[in-house]
């Protein structure tokens, strides 16, 4: 309810695995940000290393895959690609390229409103 009150009063950017499908299904612009399992496992592995957690890349791959399966099969707000979402596969894109791509879609959507 708080998120909806804020969104009704302001233009917002919200992030989360169920934001475009459950929380804000009527959002003007929705993105589904993804990457290959291998890339996401490598990113998670690197993130864990910076936190001092030592694990193998194979373990990271298995953990990310388990999280995906758990999120896609949960009873409440399962992970899905939201209707009318722009799918952005950032497997081979830099952060700057992703931001540029998303901003282009937002600008285009605002021009068409």
C-alpha positions, 0 to 999 in steps of 0.5 A: 500500500505504501508503494502504491501511495508513493507511486500515485503521488510521484513518478518512481523507479522500482526494482524487484523480481515481482515489481512489474508483475505483481506490485505495479502491473500497470506501470507505463514502462516495465523491464525484465532484466536478465542474463545467462545463467552462467553470467549471473552465476559468475556475477554472484560468485564475484559478489560473494568473494567481495563479501569474504565468502569462498565458494566454487564457481560450480556452487555459485551456478547451483545456488543461482539456479536453485534461487531461480527455480524457487522463485519461479515456483513459489506460491505467492508472486512467482517470478514471471516476465511481466506482460508488456515488459521490455526484456533486456539481456545484459549478458554481454552489455556494460552497465552503461549500455544497459542504462542507455538502452533503458533510458531510450525505452523510457523516453520513447514511452514518454513521447508516445503518451 
